[in-house]
Amino acid sequence: MNIVPEISKQDEAIEVAGAKDELSLFANAPDSLSFKKLRKRLIRNTRQALEEFSMLPSAEETANGKPPRWLVGLSGGKDSYGLLAILMELQWRGLLNVDLLACNLDQGQPNFPKHILPDFLNKHNIAHRIEYQDTYSVVTDKISENSTYCALCSRLRRGHLYRVAREEGCDALILGHHREDLLETFFLNFFHGARMASMSPKLINDEGDVMVMRPLVYCAEDDLEKFAQALEFPIIPCDLCGSQDGLQRNVMKQMINDIEAKMPGRKDRMIKALGNIRPSHMLDNKLFDFANIGIDEKDT
């Protein structure tokens, strides 16, 4: 089931007009119908999120001729490569009036192939910054081997990205979390945190000076996987949290995949449900005033 509207006639015209003047990222893209549909679907899903959650810069922000600057987190995984490629395509089509700066945080992991991302970014003339900070040693020193590294690793990484955003004069930090990331986070909070919460598509950091946005919240992980394979992105595996067994997030992922296998289309329904909440049908009296519910007295 599609949860997004069909692409507009204007978009179709843009596609035809730009077909012969391709971004270098897509120079070797397959010419198959299936890839064209995949590409269009990812663009459409991203545009839906950008519009629904007011991520696009306003006319006032771009009126002075200097568009906002976005720092795009690039880990070397399929999701962040897909994020960068999709944003660059929207920018190229004139649908996203921002400057993009890709940023990889080299966290000092053993055997990390330092040349891959700079080579990739230079090859495609993508503005970027490679930041080295040895958070790997901090995480492995503070967290026991049998415990989950993810939470501390994420906090340290995010703090450095906020700093880089400030130093580079960026208005927002853009992250590549997708549909499944939101669903897994929701069920982690539901089962383990006793709260109903997922990842916000748009938020302000605690310091109040950097906007954080996730434009891929409607994009399926499987689509991003196929996209990365088709465009032959040089994927760098995570040797820290991604190498640990028994993570609860992996348990949630398997549960959601099992549900989808038994009842196809449930992932789309679940992500839609996150935006269709009825406070009066929940149990949180901070969100709904149950105390003042009453029956109006009628004149007899």
C-alpha positions, 0 to 999 in steps of 0.5 A: 500500500502506498502512503504517499501521493502520486508524483505530479505532472510537473515532476514528470516534466522535470524528470524528462527534461533532466534525463540526459543531464544526469548527476554523476552519482547516477551516471552508472544507474541501471536503465531498468524500469524497476530502478526508475520506479524505485528512484521515483518512490524514494524521491516521492517519499522524501518529498512527502516528509520534507513537506509534511514536517515543514523541513523545506526552507521558507521564502524568507530564509532564501530571499537574500540569495543565500540558501540555508546550509545543511550538514548531511551525516554520512556514515558510509552505510546504505542509509546515509548514502541514499540520503545524500543521493536523494537530497542531491537529486532534489537539489539538482531538480530545483526542488530543494534550495539548500547548500549541502555539506556531507560530513563523516565522523571517523570514530577511530574504529580499528581497520576503518578504511579511511580512504573510501569516503574521501575518494567517493566524495572527491570523485563526485565533487561533493562538498564535505568534511571528514572529522576525526574523533576517537569515540571508539576508545571512549565507548569501549572503555566505558561500556563492558563488552557484553553491554550495548554500545549504541546509546553512548556511541550515538550521544558522542557522535551526535555531540561532535556533529552538532559542533561541526554544524556550528563551526560550518555555519549549518542551519540543520543536521540531516540524518538518514533514519528510515521507516524501519528505524522509527518502527523499531524505536517505537517498539523498543520504547513500548516494550522496554521503556513503558512509553509510546514514542518513536524518533522525531522527524524534526527537532531542536537539539538540547542547546537550542541552536541546531535543527535535526531533521530526518527526511527518510522517515517514510522510506523503506529500508529494503528500498534503500538497500536496493538503491545502494546496491544498484548505484554500487555505493562503497558500503563501510560496515560498522565494527562497533555497535553493528557487530554486537549480537543479541541487540534488542533493536535486532529483536524488534527488527525481526518481530516487525519483519515477521509481522510483515511476512504474515500480513504484507503491508503492515509496515506502511500501516504502522508508520501511518499510525504514528501520525494518526494518534487519538489522545482520548483513546489512550491512558495519558491524562496529561494529553487528554483532560479526562477529569472534565468530561461530563454530560451536559444537563438538558432542560426538562 
